[in-house]
Amino acid sequence: MSKVKDTEVDQKFEYEEDFSGPIDERKCRDIFWLILFCAFWIGMIVVASIGFSRGEPKRLYYPTDWKGSICGYDMTNLVEELKEKNSNLTDVIDWDAQFPDLSEKTRVFFPATDIQKEFCVKECPTEGEVVDFCGDDDPKFESYQDKKEYCKYNSTSYVRRCFPVFSSGEKSADEEKTEEQVSESWSSTGKLAQAMGDVVQAWYVILVSAFVAFVLSFVWLWLLKQFAGFMVWFTVVAFFFVLGGITYFFYLQYQKSIDKYESDTSIEGSKTNSRVFLVFTFVGIGIFVITFCLIIFLRKKINLVIQIIKEAAKAIQASKFVVFFPIVTFVALLCLYAWWVPVAIFMMAAGSPTLELDEIDGEEFYKLDYENDKSTNYATIYHFFGLLWTNAWIIGITQITIAGTIAQWYWTRDKDNIPGNPVLSALKRTLKYHLGSAALGSFILAVIQFIRFCLEYIDRRSKKLAGESRWIRYLMCMAKYCVRLLESWIKFINRNAYIMIAVYGQSFCKSTKRAFHLISRNIGKLILVNVIGDFLLFLGKIIVAACTMIIALAMCMSNDDMTFYVLPAVLCGLLAYLIASAFMGVFEMCIDTILLCFCEDCERHDGSDPEKEPYATPELARFMSTHDQTEKMGKPIGSGNTKDVGSGSDGSEQDKVQVSDSGSSSD
């Protein structure tokens, strides 16, 4: 630990006798943003209370009968609310007969083509079976019960609906009408609502996927720490095998979905799933080709980057328990999503029950419906932004902590014996002084991400309005690309700002300026190594996410009650990617911290005398010197005043590695 004089953020670092890593003297920074973040989460709790009080998730994935009643749901409480809001209809509606208890009747059945009514039933009937309708006591059904008391076709349960099963051959007009009626009922629920309902049913799949991603990420990180060189090339090869296998799997599922839809066109979900699988197939092929070309082009550079990954592995090995810190991040993210997903589902299902006058076969009746007010829609947007902000905030705290840990390792002479527990020390400093700085950095990133999602939403909605207008599509693509580029840049700046925060304890804005100027003075040393290193770790994230998604997809496909089984699997894949990012982020932050500290070390310690001996290990200095000479960016490290970093204390000659004088590549 050390003290450091307050210099201008745009000036080169100078030698300071008292500086030896993360400073002791700190104070709380960016307090306003921490207060704002806490106030925002009070609003998140209010939003959750709105969702839990107004939402009924069952109406997202349970079917409804012809009166709007939810099959498989006790309507008692809802009826009481309707009575209060529609007291003028007390003499018109028999509430108990209109909306009975349907908790045991979980499926909807379509009795005949000439009766445009669907009924909730306990089990899907077979041909000739008497069906126990919920409206037996209603006089309007007496004529129907007399004439149509038997089921006219066999039926099978699928997504809680009794789909007709007709004999092979050409269908009659009545059979085609029945299939059309079933398909329309399936679509009337709303594909988005049904998709969210599938997420509710797949809660156990999400939990299993989170656990699988956690185990895979931890094992991957441990292997990378132990066998850096082997794991890098193994990751590259495994990526192509996994991606190729997944792409082929998606193609097979596309064929199966097409065959299923062609055999029974009433199952609209099969058509939707087939389209999704086809898109995934083409995306997989595109990623495979592009990645293969990049690997061929960068194969020599990868061997250089392996050395910096090995150096990062040394830092992780010497820094006690840093490899386990992503577990804390994993638990925090798991708690966040365990809170956010149920609230989001309840918000999707929120709405005030209303009665609307409807008509079937010339008969008027009151049908149950739901309507959302603007406050609920705004609350949903607020809840979504809260996810982006909190997710980035948790990751920001993790990055500051890891940066503080690795910086303490770098600025220690005896790197095999770091005093104390660097992880706990860095975490303590972060939680005590820098929660506000993490809130500010994560807020900026969340705003950019929110804009990107808004553009995606606008793009989807405007495609119908734009028609074949190429200019609108081009402008939208350019806007989305610019926002994505800005998001990547903000992430890069945030990571390096967090490193400066971890070392100097300054505010987010001041740390950002300091990191920006340091990077600009040493851009030749940083860019290529950083980009390739992040790319290799990105492949590891993709492998973990892809394996997890395949397991989740297999579990979802085994559940016949799911319609869009692809959506829960994709969500599990995204969750796995976030978990893998938390683990791989250890190596990413480790590499970034070592490189940034090395650049600062070159400016502070030029090796001109024993007191200015650099902190870099001989292997790291040799790697960076080789990198600079290979890339021919400016003069090589060691062109100025030099110091033999690798000479032993006994005077024996070891690897002589030269370190450049401060700022030879700047200003």
QUIDA-V581129 format. One line per field, one symbol per residue. burial: # if it has 9 or more other ideal C-beta (glycine too) atoms within 8 Angstrom, else .. Layout:
BEGIN
burial = ???
END
This chain:
BEGIN
burial = .#.#.......####...#.###.....##..#####..##.##..##.###.##.###########.#####.#..##.###..#..##....#..###.#..########..#..####..##.#...#.###.....#..##..#..#.###.#.######.........##########.##..#.#.##########..##.###.###.###.######..##.###.##.###.###.##.###.##..##.##....#########.###.##..##.##..##.##..#..##.#############.##.###.######.###.##.###.#########.###....#....######.....##.##.###############################..#..#...######.##..##############.######.##.##..#...#.....##..#..##..##.##..##.##############.#.##########.##.###.###.######################.##..#..##############################################....#################.......###....#####........##########..
END
